Amino acid sequence: MGNWFVYMVRCRTGQLYTGITSNIKRRLEEHNRGIGSKFTQGRRPVKLVYKESCRDRSSATKREIAIKRMTRVDKLLLIANKYS
C-alpha cells in the first residue's frame, strides 16, 4: 500500500480521535507532547488503537471522513475487527 495512514487513538478520557498522517510514530509523539491537535492536548496520553494504510493523501482523507461519520459503536467494532 501507500505511505499514508488513517488512524485512531484512544485518549486518557476514553474518547477516540481520528486523523491522517504519513508517519504514525512521529504523529503519536506529537499527540503525546501536546502538539498533535487541540482535541488531544488536554486528553493525553493517547494510545494508537487503529491504523489503516491508504494509497495516497486523498484516499486517506476520504477514509478519515467516512470513519468520523461513524457512530462510536461502529468505530469500536472497526477497531475490534482490525485486531481480532
Helices and strands as residue ranges (DSSP letters): E 4-10, E 16-21, H 24-33, H 38-41, E 47-54, H 57-68, H 72-82
